[in-house]
Amino acid sequence: MLGNLDLGIAIFYIVLILVVGILAGSGRFKKVKEISAEGYFLAGKTLRWPAIGLALFATNISTVHLVSLAQSGFDTGLLNGNFEWLAAFTLILLALFFVPFYLKSGVTTLPDFLERRYDRSSRDWLTFISILSAIVIHIAFSMLAGGIVLRTLFGFNMYLSITVICVITGIYTILGGLRAVVVTESIQTIVLLAGAFIISFAAFDKMGGWMPMKAVLAQDNALDRLSMLRGSNDGSGMPWYAVLFGYPILGIWYWCADQTIVQRVLGAKDENHGRVGALFCGFLKILPVFIFVLPGLFAYTLFKTGQLDLSSLGVDHQGQVNSKGIYTLMITQLLPSGLIGVLVAALLSGLMSQISGALNSISTMVSYDIFKQRRPAASDGQLIRIGKIAAVIAMGFSLTLLPLLDRYESIFYGINDVIAHIAPPITCVFLLGVFWKGASATAAKLTLWIGSVLGVAVFLLNKLLPDSWVGQTPFMMMAFYLFLICMLLQVLLSYKYPVQHTAQSRDLYWKNPVDPLRGKAWSGIGNYRILSALLLTIVVILYVIFN
């Protein structure tokens, strides 16, 4: 249990974010008297690259990442850091190939884009999948991680404490729209990074540095924990080929085709701000390996040298340490009172930013992709009101999923396991739609339907028959296999049902692969082409070092 000082710091932070969010959303930071639907859902398309990059990072990095990446660092070393560094490649794809079409077409949501490129059926299906994934992946899993933290640190009832946090987050998100979300996320990103640096330094200092940690790993025959890419016989279930083939399927959906993430880019002031904002997030994604995953690995070596007491965590039926609470254990054992409160604020930052971003995207899709499609004459006031109601319902439904999701041993594994089975058809129709002239509307619609049903069937088989081939196949490779099936399906169906382009769709695919590099760019280091090359180079060098 923590003291009153730490609890006071956490409460102060929550109140501060609530006030800032309400003020930002009410327009007091900008003299806005009347809020339009575009102003509410997309911040009036005035967002600049720093806010976009910080908001993208904050929406992605939630309490789930702080808690579960530390857990993965303790369990398997740096391996799950692949989800962070490989994100840089998909953010480059977003910046170069997707942002220009998203902004040029003037869409409010990604389902809206899919209708312009294909047809209404594709839009409706993506809306359903996107809302469902936002509720499960972005909100419910984040609530679960936050509940574990609050229960471990303060002894609070998990469901009651999470409900309170969600209500507070919902207030400023529902009242203020995307502007409130982006302003608070920018603050929360800074707090979250500061907290992560503090715990990383504390673990590093306690261990005595890098070389003592490496010596302990060598003594324990565990130097492979420092490797990002593992051999085919690695017990983690994520060999190098699964990472290289499977991650792009998950990553392209998450970073390029998921409304909750991409909505920040849709609010960009112009194409360059959208592109550079995405790339800025790519640079930020280098950090989590060092400040989220590595502390977990330090915790492992501290445990092996008797400097970290894990007795309170308990063990499972196989005698393995129950590592879900490793991050909160490090906070309480490595930090003094006061700093613990700062770390709690950082954890709450991750939770609140993830929930607020997801609620805003859900309300946007319900308003534009469902309500407005059925009532084209709906006023801005009606759209905003429907969006607020949708956010409240989504938050309530997410709370009911917590007991089910708590069954996963690793929260991070649970998230990616779910994504691996829903991403393949969506990644497929977006990639072919943007890069292939011949991708037809009928083929896209059928690929989304059949691919989604197939993904659900495989997911259920995996859980019901864990000893079967399906159950034994790593989820990353299963995502790749499902993607190949969807690609083959859409290509064959496109030849059977040839494309009939509309005036809009014929401008929403690349005629030449080098066209994305010909767009107008800022001069100097702000040039998106230079930034893309620099980010790519840094990540490749890091992989060479940590392999």
VENJO-V532229 format. One record per residue. RES is the residue in one small letter. PHI is phi in whole degrees, 0 to 359 (* if undefined). NEAR is the number of other C-alpha atoms within 10 Angstrom. D_FIRST is the distance of its C-alpha to the first C-alpha in whole Angstrom. Layout:
res=RES phi=PHI near=NEAR d_first=D_FIRST
res=RES phi=PHI near=NEAR d_first=D_FIRST
//
This chain:
res=m phi=* near=11 d_first=0
res=l phi=259 near=15 d_first=4
res=g phi=279 near=13 d_first=7
res=n phi=293 near=12 d_first=10
res=l phi=299 near=14 d_first=12
res=d phi=294 near=22 d_first=10
res=l phi=296 near=19 d_first=10
res=g phi=297 near=13 d_first=14
res=i phi=298 near=18 d_first=15
res=a phi=296 near=21 d_first=14
res=i phi=295 near=14 d_first=16
res=f phi=302 near=14 d_first=19
res=y phi=296 near=21 d_first=19
res=i phi=299 near=18 d_first=19
res=v phi=296 near=12 d_first=22
res=l phi=300 near=12 d_first=24
res=i phi=296 near=22 d_first=24
res=l phi=299 near=20 d_first=25
res=v phi=295 near=14 d_first=28
res=v phi=298 near=17 d_first=29
res=g phi=297 near=26 d_first=30
res=i phi=293 near=22 d_first=32
res=l phi=295 near=19 d_first=34
res=a phi=296 near=23 d_first=35
res=g phi=290 near=29 d_first=36
res=s phi=282 near=22 d_first=38
res=g phi=92 near=17 d_first=40
res=r phi=284 near=11 d_first=39
res=f phi=282 near=12 d_first=39
res=k phi=224 near=10 d_first=42
res=k phi=282 near=8 d_first=45
res=v phi=243 near=12 d_first=45
res=k phi=271 near=9 d_first=46
res=e phi=233 near=9 d_first=47
res=i phi=263 near=19 d_first=44
res=s phi=277 near=17 d_first=46
res=a phi=297 near=22 d_first=45
res=e phi=296 near=18 d_first=45
res=g phi=294 near=21 d_first=43
res=y phi=285 near=25 d_first=40
res=f phi=275 near=31 d_first=40
res=l phi=234 near=26 d_first=41
res=a phi=54 near=25 d_first=41
res=g phi=66 near=17 d_first=44
res=k phi=51 near=22 d_first=45
res=t phi=239 near=14 d_first=44
res=l phi=287 near=23 d_first=41
res=r phi=259 near=19 d_first=42
res=w phi=301 near=24 d_first=41
res=p phi=298 near=17 d_first=38
res=a phi=294 near=22 d_first=36
res=i phi=296 near=32 d_first=37
res=g phi=298 near=26 d_first=36
res=l phi=294 near=25 d_first=32
res=a phi=291 near=31 d_first=32
res=l phi=301 near=31 d_first=33
res=f phi=295 near=25 d_first=31
res=a phi=293 near=29 d_first=28
res=t phi=293 near=28 d_first=29
res=n phi=284 near=22 d_first=29
res=i phi=273 near=24 d_first=26
res=s phi=248 near=30 d_first=23
res=t phi=302 near=28 d_first=19
res=v phi=305 near=25 d_first=21
res=h phi=291 near=22 d_first=23
res=l phi=299 near=28 d_first=20
res=v phi=283 near=28 d_first=18
res=s phi=278 near=26 d_first=21
res=l phi=290 near=33 d_first=23
res=a phi=295 near=33 d_first=21
res=q phi=298 near=28 d_first=21
res=s phi=293 near=27 d_first=24
res=g phi=297 near=27 d_first=25
res=f phi=292 near=26 d_first=23
res=d phi=281 near=22 d_first=25
res=t phi=229 near=20 d_first=28
res=g phi=86 near=26 d_first=28
res=l phi=278 near=27 d_first=30
res=l phi=308 near=25 d_first=32
res=n phi=288 near=23 d_first=30
res=g phi=296 near=25 d_first=31
res=n phi=301 near=17 d_first=34
res=f phi=294 near=19 d_first=33
res=e phi=272 near=19 d_first=32
res=w phi=289 near=24 d_first=35
res=l phi=290 near=22 d_first=38
res=a phi=299 near=25 d_first=36
res=a phi=301 near=27 d_first=39
res=f phi=294 near=21 d_first=42
res=t phi=287 near=24 d_first=41
res=l phi=289 near=28 d_first=40
res=i phi=295 near=27 d_first=44
res=l phi=300 near=20 d_first=45
res=l phi=301 near=23 d_first=44
res=a phi=295 near=27 d_first=45
res=l phi=278 near=24 d_first=48
res=f phi=253 near=23 d_first=49
res=f phi=258 near=23 d_first=47
res=v phi=307 near=25 d_first=47
res=p phi=303 near=19 d_first=50
res=f phi=288 near=19 d_first=51
res=y phi=300 near=22 d_first=48
res=l phi=280 near=20 d_first=49
res=k phi=295 near=12 d_first=53
res=s phi=282 near=17 d_first=53
res=g phi=69 near=13 d_first=51
res=v phi=286 near=17 d_first=48
res=t phi=264 near=22 d_first=46
res=t phi=224 near=25 d_first=44
res=l phi=289 near=25 d_first=44
res=p phi=302 near=27 d_first=46
res=d phi=300 near=24 d_first=48
res=f phi=299 near=23 d_first=49
res=l phi=295 near=27 d_first=50
res=e phi=293 near=20 d_first=52
res=r phi=293 near=23 d_first=54
res=r phi=277 near=29 d_first=54
res=y phi=241 near=27 d_first=55
res=d phi=200 near=20 d_first=55
res=r phi=295 near=17 d_first=53
res=s phi=298 near=19 d_first=52
res=s phi=296 near=27 d_first=50
res=r phi=298 near=22 d_first=49
res=d phi=297 near=19 d_first=48
res=w phi=292 near=17 d_first=46
res=l phi=295 near=25 d_first=44
res=t phi=301 near=24 d_first=43
res=f phi=299 near=15 d_first=42
res=i phi=296 near=16 d_first=40
res=s phi=293 near=23 d_first=38
res=i phi=294 near=22 d_first=37
res=l phi=297 near=15 d_first=36
res=s phi=293 near=23 d_first=34
res=a phi=295 near=25 d_first=32
res=i phi=294 near=24 d_first=31
res=v phi=282 near=22 d_first=30
res=i phi=281 near=19 d_first=29
res=h phi=275 near=27 d_first=28
res=i phi=256 near=28 d_first=26
res=a phi=297 near=26 d_first=25
res=f phi=295 near=29 d_first=24
res=s phi=294 near=30 d_first=22
res=m phi=301 near=32 d_first=20
res=l phi=299 near=24 d_first=19
res=a phi=297 near=28 d_first=18
res=g phi=296 near=28 d_first=16
res=g phi=296 near=24 d_first=15
res=i phi=297 near=23 d_first=13
res=v phi=297 near=24 d_first=11
res=l phi=294 near=21 d_first=10
res=r phi=291 near=16 d_first=9
res=t phi=290 near=19 d_first=8
res=l phi=279 near=21 d_first=5
res=f phi=245 near=13 d_first=5
res=g phi=74 near=13 d_first=6
res=f phi=287 near=16 d_first=10
res=n phi=297 near=13 d_first=13
res=m phi=301 near=19 d_first=14
res=y phi=289 near=19 d_first=18
res=l phi=292 near=11 d_first=17
res=s phi=295 near=16 d_first=15
res=i phi=293 near=23 d_first=18
res=t phi=299 near=16 d_first=20
res=v phi=298 near=11 d_first=19
res=i phi=299 near=18 d_first=19
res=c phi=294 near=21 d_first=22
res=v phi=297 near=14 d_first=24
res=i phi=297 near=17 d_first=23
res=t phi=297 near=24 d_first=25
res=g phi=296 near=22 d_first=28
res=i phi=300 near=16 d_first=29
res=y phi=284 near=24 d_first=30
res=t phi=291 near=30 d_first=31
res=i phi=289 near=27 d_first=33
res=l phi=286 near=19 d_first=34
res=g phi=257 near=24 d_first=35
res=g phi=70 near=33 d_first=36
res=l phi=295 near=31 d_first=36
res=r phi=298 near=29 d_first=36
res=a phi=296 near=28 d_first=33
res=v phi=297 near=32 d_first=31
res=v phi=292 near=31 d_first=33
res=v phi=297 near=21 d_first=32
res=t phi=291 near=28 d_first=28
res=e phi=295 near=30 d_first=28
res=s phi=297 near=22 d_first=30
res=i phi=294 near=18 d_first=27
res=q phi=295 near=27 d_first=25
res=t phi=298 near=23 d_first=26
res=i phi=296 near=15 d_first=26
res=v phi=296 near=21 d_first=23
res=l phi=298 near=27 d_first=22
res=l phi=295 near=21 d_first=24
res=a phi=299 near=16 d_first=23
res=g phi=296 near=23 d_first=19
res=a phi=295 near=23 d_first=21
res=f phi=296 near=19 d_first=23
res=i phi=298 near=19 d_first=20
res=i phi=291 near=22 d_first=18
res=s phi=295 near=21 d_first=22
res=f phi=295 near=15 d_first=23
res=a phi=298 near=19 d_first=20
res=a phi=292 near=25 d_first=21
res=f phi=299 near=19 d_first=24
res=d phi=293 near=13 d_first=24
res=k phi=297 near=15 d_first=22
res=m phi=284 near=19 d_first=25
res=g phi=95 near=12 d_first=27
res=g phi=117 near=13 d_first=29
res=w phi=290 near=11 d_first=31
res=m phi=295 near=10 d_first=33
res=p phi=299 near=13 d_first=31
res=m phi=296 near=20 d_first=29
res=k phi=295 near=17 d_first=32
res=a phi=296 near=14 d_first=34
res=v phi=295 near=19 d_first=31
res=l phi=297 near=20 d_first=32
res=a phi=297 near=12 d_first=35
res=q phi=295 near=9 d_first=35
res=d phi=266 near=11 d_first=33
res=n phi=54 near=10 d_first=36
res=a phi=231 near=14 d_first=33
res=l phi=295 near=15 d_first=35
res=d phi=296 near=18 d_first=36
res=r phi=294 near=19 d_first=32
res=l phi=274 near=20 d_first=33
res=s phi=270 near=18 d_first=36
res=m phi=278 near=22 d_first=36
res=l phi=244 near=24 d_first=39
res=r phi=249 near=21 d_first=39
res=g phi=286 near=14 d_first=42
res=s phi=291 near=13 d_first=43
res=n phi=266 near=9 d_first=42
res=d phi=290 near=12 d_first=38
res=g phi=284 near=10 d_first=36
res=s phi=287 near=14 d_first=33
res=g phi=81 near=18 d_first=36
res=m phi=229 near=22 d_first=36
res=p phi=294 near=20 d_first=40
res=w phi=303 near=17 d_first=41
res=y phi=290 near=15 d_first=44
res=a phi=293 near=21 d_first=41
res=v phi=293 near=23 d_first=39
res=l phi=289 near=17 d_first=42
res=f phi=272 near=16 d_first=44
res=g phi=274 near=24 d_first=41
res=y phi=300 near=22 d_first=39
res=p phi=306 near=21 d_first=42
res=i phi=294 near=27 d_first=42
res=l phi=290 near=28 d_first=38
res=g phi=293 near=24 d_first=38
res=i phi=294 near=24 d_first=41
res=w phi=299 near=24 d_first=40
res=y phi=294 near=22 d_first=37
res=w phi=268 near=23 d_first=38
res=c phi=245 near=23 d_first=41
res=a phi=226 near=27 d_first=42
res=d phi=258 near=25 d_first=38
res=q phi=303 near=30 d_first=38
res=t phi=302 near=30 d_first=35
res=i phi=279 near=25 d_first=35
res=v phi=287 near=25 d_first=39
res=q phi=302 near=25 d_first=39
res=r phi=297 near=32 d_first=38
res=v phi=289 near=32 d_first=41
res=l phi=296 near=27 d_first=43
res=g phi=269 near=28 d_first=42
res=a phi=293 near=25 d_first=44
res=k phi=296 near=18 d_first=46
res=d phi=203 near=19 d_first=49
res=e phi=298 near=22 d_first=49
res=n phi=293 near=22 d_first=48
res=h phi=295 near=27 d_first=45
res=g phi=296 near=30 d_first=44
res=r phi=292 near=31 d_first=45
res=v phi=292 near=28 d_first=43
res=g phi=298 near=27 d_first=40
res=a phi=296 near=34 d_first=40
res=l phi=291 near=28 d_first=41
res=f phi=301 near=26 d_first=38
res=c phi=297 near=25 d_first=35
res=g phi=301 near=29 d_first=37
res=f phi=293 near=22 d_first=37
res=l phi=296 near=18 d_first=33
res=k phi=290 near=21 d_first=32
res=i phi=290 near=20 d_first=33
res=l phi=293 near=17 d_first=30
res=p phi=305 near=22 d_first=27
res=v phi=300 near=21 d_first=29
res=f phi=274 near=15 d_first=28
res=i phi=248 near=22 d_first=25
res=f phi=244 near=28 d_first=23
res=v phi=279 near=29 d_first=25
res=l phi=301 near=24 d_first=25
res=p phi=303 near=31 d_first=22
res=g phi=295 near=31 d_first=21
res=l phi=291 near=26 d_first=25
res=f phi=298 near=30 d_first=23
res=a phi=299 near=29 d_first=20
res=y phi=297 near=25 d_first=23
res=t phi=288 near=23 d_first=25
res=l phi=295 near=20 d_first=22
res=f phi=296 near=14 d_first=21
res=k phi=294 near=14 d_first=25
res=t phi=262 near=12 d_first=25
res=g phi=76 near=10 d_first=22
res=q phi=262 near=15 d_first=20
res=l phi=222 near=18 d_first=17
res=d phi=266 near=14 d_first=16
res=l phi=257 near=18 d_first=15
res=s phi=299 near=9 d_first=15
res=s phi=287 near=10 d_first=12
res=l phi=281 near=15 d_first=14
res=g phi=80 near=12 d_first=17
res=v phi=231 near=13 d_first=21
res=d phi=272 near=11 d_first=23
res=h phi=292 near=7 d_first=26
res=q phi=262 near=6 d_first=28
res=g phi=84 near=8 d_first=26
res=q phi=271 near=10 d_first=24
res=v phi=297 near=18 d_first=21
res=n phi=283 near=19 d_first=19
res=s phi=274 near=24 d_first=18
res=k phi=303 near=23 d_first=17
res=g phi=262 near=22 d_first=14
res=i phi=296 near=23 d_first=15
res=y phi=292 near=22 d_first=15
res=t phi=292 near=22 d_first=11
res=l phi=295 near=20 d_first=11
res=m phi=297 near=22 d_first=13
res=i phi=300 near=21 d_first=12
res=t phi=287 near=17 d_first=9
res=q phi=263 near=14 d_first=12
res=l phi=251 near=18 d_first=14
res=l phi=241 near=16 d_first=14
res=p phi=278 near=11 d_first=13
res=s phi=301 near=14 d_first=11
res=g phi=105 near=17 d_first=14
res=l phi=293 near=19 d_first=15
res=i phi=299 near=27 d_first=11
res=g phi=299 near=26 d_first=12
res=v phi=295 near=22 d_first=16
res=l phi=294 near=27 d_first=14
res=v phi=296 near=25 d_first=13
res=a phi=299 near=24 d_first=16
res=a phi=295 near=26 d_first=18
res=l phi=297 near=28 d_first=16
res=l phi=294 near=24 d_first=17
res=s phi=301 near=29 d_first=20
res=g phi=298 near=29 d_first=21
res=l phi=295 near=33 d_first=20
res=m phi=292 near=32 d_first=22
res=s phi=293 near=33 d_first=25
res=q phi=295 near=33 d_first=26
res=i phi=293 near=29 d_first=26
res=s phi=296 near=31 d_first=28
res=g phi=296 near=31 d_first=30
res=a phi=292 near=29 d_first=31
res=l phi=299 near=32 d_first=31
res=n phi=295 near=28 d_first=34
res=s phi=291 near=28 d_first=36
res=i phi=297 near=25 d_first=36
res=s phi=297 near=27 d_first=37
res=t phi=295 near=32 d_first=40
res=m phi=293 near=27 d_first=41
res=v phi=297 near=22 d_first=41
res=s phi=291 near=26 d_first=43
res=y phi=271 near=25 d_first=46
res=d phi=270 near=23 d_first=46
res=i phi=242 near=15 d_first=46
res=f phi=293 near=16 d_first=47
res=k phi=292 near=18 d_first=49
res=q phi=292 near=14 d_first=51
res=r phi=266 near=10 d_first=52
res=r phi=228 near=12 d_first=53
res=p phi=302 near=9 d_first=54
res=a phi=272 near=9 d_first=55
res=a phi=301 near=14 d_first=51
res=s phi=280 near=13 d_first=51
res=d phi=300 near=17 d_first=48
res=g phi=298 near=12 d_first=46
res=q phi=294 near=15 d_first=46
res=l phi=298 near=23 d_first=45
res=i phi=295 near=24 d_first=42
res=r phi=295 near=16 d_first=41
res=i phi=296 near=18 d_first=41
res=g phi=298 near=27 d_first=39
res=k phi=294 near=25 d_first=36
res=i phi=297 near=14 d_first=37
res=a phi=298 near=21 d_first=37
res=a phi=296 near=24 d_first=33
res=v phi=296 near=17 d_first=32
res=i phi=296 near=12 d_first=33
res=a phi=298 near=22 d_first=32
res=m phi=295 near=21 d_first=28
res=g phi=295 near=16 d_first=29
res=f phi=295 near=15 d_first=30
res=s phi=299 near=21 d_first=27
res=l phi=298 near=20 d_first=25
res=t phi=287 near=12 d_first=27
res=l phi=273 near=17 d_first=27
res=l phi=303 near=20 d_first=23
res=p phi=300 near=11 d_first=24
res=l phi=291 near=8 d_first=27
res=l phi=288 near=17 d_first=25
res=d phi=292 near=16 d_first=22
res=r phi=284 near=10 d_first=25
res=y phi=292 near=11 d_first=25
res=e phi=293 near=13 d_first=24
res=s phi=239 near=20 d_first=24
res=i phi=296 near=24 d_first=23
res=f phi=296 near=20 d_first=26
res=y phi=297 near=16 d_first=28
res=g phi=301 near=17 d_first=28
res=i phi=300 near=19 d_first=29
res=n phi=289 near=17 d_first=32
res=d phi=296 near=18 d_first=33
res=v phi=294 near=18 d_first=33
res=i phi=300 near=22 d_first=35
res=a phi=301 near=26 d_first=37
res=h phi=260 near=26 d_first=39
res=i phi=251 near=26 d_first=40
res=a phi=285 near=29 d_first=40
res=p phi=309 near=31 d_first=44
res=p phi=293 near=33 d_first=46
res=i phi=290 near=28 d_first=45
res=t phi=303 near=25 d_first=45
res=c phi=298 near=26 d_first=48
res=v phi=290 near=27 d_first=50
res=f phi=288 near=22 d_first=48
res=l phi=297 near=20 d_first=50
res=l phi=294 near=18 d_first=53
res=g phi=296 near=22 d_first=53
res=v phi=274 near=19 d_first=53
res=f phi=250 near=17 d_first=55
res=w phi=231 near=14 d_first=57
res=k phi=300 near=17 d_first=60
res=g phi=277 near=18 d_first=61
res=a phi=293 near=29 d_first=58
res=s phi=263 near=26 d_first=59
res=a phi=293 near=29 d_first=57
res=t phi=298 near=20 d_first=58
res=a phi=296 near=25 d_first=57
res=a phi=297 near=30 d_first=53
res=k phi=299 near=23 d_first=53
res=l phi=292 near=18 d_first=54
res=t phi=294 near=26 d_first=51
res=l phi=297 near=26 d_first=48
res=w phi=293 near=16 d_first=49
res=i phi=294 near=13 d_first=50
res=g phi=297 near=26 d_first=47
res=s phi=292 near=22 d_first=45
res=v phi=297 near=15 d_first=46
res=l phi=297 near=18 d_first=46
res=g phi=298 near=23 d_first=43
res=v phi=295 near=14 d_first=41
res=a phi=298 near=12 d_first=44
res=v phi=294 near=17 d_first=43
res=f phi=300 near=20 d_first=39
res=l phi=293 near=14 d_first=39
res=l phi=298 near=16 d_first=42
res=n phi=301 near=18 d_first=39
res=k phi=278 near=12 d_first=36
res=l phi=277 near=11 d_first=39
res=l phi=233 near=12 d_first=41
res=p phi=296 near=13 d_first=39
res=d phi=269 near=12 d_first=41
res=s phi=281 near=12 d_first=44
res=w phi=301 near=11 d_first=45
res=v phi=298 near=17 d_first=43
res=g phi=292 near=18 d_first=40
res=q phi=269 near=13 d_first=41
res=t phi=281 near=16 d_first=41
res=p phi=306 near=18 d_first=39
res=f phi=299 near=24 d_first=37
res=m phi=292 near=26 d_first=39
res=m phi=290 near=22 d_first=42
res=m phi=297 near=24 d_first=42
res=a phi=299 near=27 d_first=42
res=f phi=294 near=24 d_first=45
res=y phi=297 near=16 d_first=47
res=l phi=297 near=24 d_first=46
res=f phi=296 near=25 d_first=47
res=l phi=299 near=15 d_first=50
res=i phi=299 near=16 d_first=51
res=c phi=295 near=26 d_first=50
res=m phi=298 near=22 d_first=52
res=l phi=300 near=13 d_first=55
res=l phi=298 near=19 d_first=55
res=q phi=292 near=28 d_first=55
res=v phi=295 near=19 d_first=58
res=l phi=297 near=14 d_first=60
res=l phi=292 near=20 d_first=60
res=s phi=291 near=18 d_first=60
res=y phi=283 near=13 d_first=64
res=k phi=286 near=12 d_first=64
res=y phi=241 near=16 d_first=63
res=p phi=301 near=15 d_first=64
res=v phi=292 near=17 d_first=63
res=q phi=232 near=13 d_first=64
res=h phi=291 near=17 d_first=63
res=t phi=264 near=12 d_first=62
res=a phi=297 near=9 d_first=63
res=q phi=281 near=12 d_first=59
res=s phi=293 near=21 d_first=58
res=r phi=290 near=14 d_first=61
res=d phi=255 near=17 d_first=59
res=l phi=244 near=23 d_first=56
res=y phi=215 near=20 d_first=56
res=w phi=280 near=18 d_first=57
res=k phi=282 near=14 d_first=61
res=n phi=222 near=8 d_first=60
res=p phi=301 near=9 d_first=57
res=v phi=267 near=11 d_first=58
res=d phi=304 near=11 d_first=58
res=p phi=300 near=19 d_first=54
res=l phi=271 near=12 d_first=55
res=r phi=261 near=9 d_first=58
res=g phi=291 near=13 d_first=56
res=k phi=297 near=11 d_first=55
res=a phi=224 near=17 d_first=53
res=w phi=292 near=12 d_first=52
res=s phi=277 near=9 d_first=53
res=g phi=72 near=9 d_first=52
res=i phi=294 near=10 d_first=48
res=g phi=282 near=13 d_first=47
res=n phi=293 near=15 d_first=50
res=y phi=297 near=28 d_first=48
res=r phi=291 near=20 d_first=50
res=i phi=294 near=14 d_first=49
res=l phi=297 near=20 d_first=46
res=s phi=297 near=23 d_first=46
res=a phi=296 near=11 d_first=48
res=l phi=295 near=13 d_first=45
res=l phi=297 near=19 d_first=42
res=l phi=300 near=17 d_first=44
res=t phi=297 near=11 d_first=45
res=i phi=299 near=14 d_first=42
res=v phi=293 near=19 d_first=40
res=v phi=298 near=12 d_first=43
res=i phi=298 near=10 d_first=43
res=l phi=298 near=13 d_first=39
res=y phi=293 near=15 d_first=40
res=v phi=296 near=10 d_first=43
res=i phi=292 near=11 d_first=40
res=f phi=259 near=11 d_first=38
res=n phi=233 near=11 d_first=40
//
